Amino acid sequence: MSSRADKMGSQIKVFREHSGFTQKNIADYLKVDLSQIAMAETGKQVFTADILEKLAELFGVSLDALEAEERQIPPLSFALRASEIDETDMETIRVINRIALNSRFITELLEKRGNHG
């Protein structure tokens, strides 16, 4: 995979599958057609920055992780006990992951400061 769209599409698929979401879950959550998810995962379409940000937060990764060749930053993990998940559930997961990502970032900053202070 050489193009940016191919790399990003592949990562979106990996993170989606790792998170246990279907393409339909993602399409419903983003309010886009299911074919757009399939095209994005195969590198035939690139999402806008706001959609990419929502996906990164939903998956619990940084935006940079969506473009990486390999997953350098492990996604945040969570367990779901529901047989079905809807857009409201996914939005809740995104918000929780955003908080966790911010916490991770602050922890890294404090560790760097501690090593240099």
C-alpha positions as CSV (number, residue, x, y, z in Angstrom):
1,M,0.0,0.0,0.0
2,S,1.6,3.2,-1.1
3,S,-1.0,6.0,-1.1
4,R,-2.1,7.9,1.9
5,A,-5.7,6.9,1.3
6,D,-4.7,3.2,1.1
7,K,-2.8,3.4,4.4
8,M,-5.6,5.3,6.1
9,G,-8.3,3.0,4.8
10,S,-6.4,-0.1,6.0
11,Q,-5.9,1.4,9.4
12,I,-9.6,2.4,9.7
13,K,-10.5,-1.2,8.9
14,V,-8.0,-2.6,11.4
15,F,-9.2,-0.3,14.2
16,R,-12.9,-0.9,13.3
17,E,-12.5,-4.7,13.5
18,H,-10.4,-4.4,16.6
19,S,-13.2,-2.4,18.2
20,G,-15.8,-4.9,17.2
21,F,-17.8,-2.5,15.0
22,T,-19.3,-3.4,11.7
23,Q,-19.2,-1.2,8.7
24,K,-22.9,-0.6,9.2
25,N,-22.3,0.6,12.8
26,I,-19.8,3.1,11.5
27,A,-22.0,4.3,8.7
28,D,-24.9,4.8,10.9
29,Y,-22.8,6.6,13.5
30,L,-21.3,8.9,10.9
31,K,-24.6,9.3,9.1
32,V,-23.0,8.3,5.8
33,D,-23.9,5.6,3.2
34,L,-22.5,2.1,3.9
35,S,-20.7,2.2,0.6
36,Q,-18.6,5.2,1.8
37,I,-17.2,3.1,4.6
38,A,-16.3,0.3,2.2
39,M,-14.7,2.8,-0.2
40,A,-12.7,4.5,2.6
41,E,-11.4,1.1,3.9
42,T,-10.2,0.2,0.4
43,G,-8.6,3.6,-0.2
44,K,-11.0,4.8,-2.8
45,Q,-12.3,7.6,-0.7
46,V,-10.9,9.9,2.0
47,F,-13.0,11.3,4.8
48,T,-13.0,14.9,5.8
49,A,-11.0,16.0,8.8
50,D,-14.0,16.1,11.1
51,I,-15.0,12.6,10.3
52,L,-11.5,11.3,10.7
53,E,-11.3,13.0,14.1
54,K,-14.6,11.3,15.2
55,L,-13.3,8.0,14.0
56,A,-9.9,8.4,15.8
57,E,-11.7,9.3,19.0
58,L,-14.2,6.4,18.6
59,F,-11.3,3.9,18.1
60,G,-9.3,5.5,21.0
61,V,-6.3,6.5,18.8
62,S,-4.6,9.6,17.6
63,L,-5.2,11.0,14.2
64,D,-1.6,10.1,13.4
65,A,-2.4,6.4,14.1
66,L,-4.9,6.5,11.2
67,E,-2.0,7.2,8.8
68,A,0.6,4.9,10.3
69,E,1.8,1.8,8.4
70,E,1.5,-0.2,11.6
71,R,-0.4,0.5,14.8
72,Q,2.3,2.2,16.9
73,I,-0.1,3.4,19.5
74,P,-2.3,0.7,21.0
75,P,-6.0,1.6,20.8
76,L,-7.9,2.0,24.1
77,S,-9.8,-1.1,25.0
78,F,-13.3,-1.4,26.5
79,A,-15.8,-4.1,26.9
80,L,-19.4,-3.9,25.8
81,R,-22.1,-6.0,27.3
82,A,-24.8,-5.2,24.7
83,S,-26.0,-7.4,21.9
84,E,-26.6,-4.3,19.8
85,I,-25.0,-0.9,19.7
86,D,-26.5,2.3,18.4
87,E,-25.3,5.7,17.5
88,T,-25.9,7.0,21.0
89,D,-23.7,4.3,22.4
90,M,-21.0,5.0,19.9
91,E,-21.1,8.7,20.7
92,T,-20.7,7.8,24.4
93,I,-17.7,5.6,23.6
94,R,-16.2,8.4,21.6
95,V,-16.5,10.9,24.4
96,I,-15.0,8.4,27.0
97,N,-12.2,7.6,24.6
98,R,-11.5,11.3,24.0
99,I,-11.2,11.8,27.8
100,A,-8.9,8.8,28.0
101,L,-6.7,10.1,25.1
102,N,-6.5,13.5,26.8
103,S,-5.5,11.8,30.0
104,R,-2.8,9.8,28.2
105,F,-1.5,12.9,26.6
106,I,-1.3,14.8,29.9
107,T,0.4,11.8,31.5
108,E,3.0,11.8,28.8
109,L,3.6,15.5,29.2
110,L,4.1,15.2,32.9
111,E,6.5,12.2,32.5
112,K,8.6,14.3,30.0
113,R,8.6,17.2,32.4
114,G,9.6,14.9,35.3
115,N,12.5,13.6,33.2
116,H,13.7,17.1,32.3
117,G,12.9,18.9,35.5
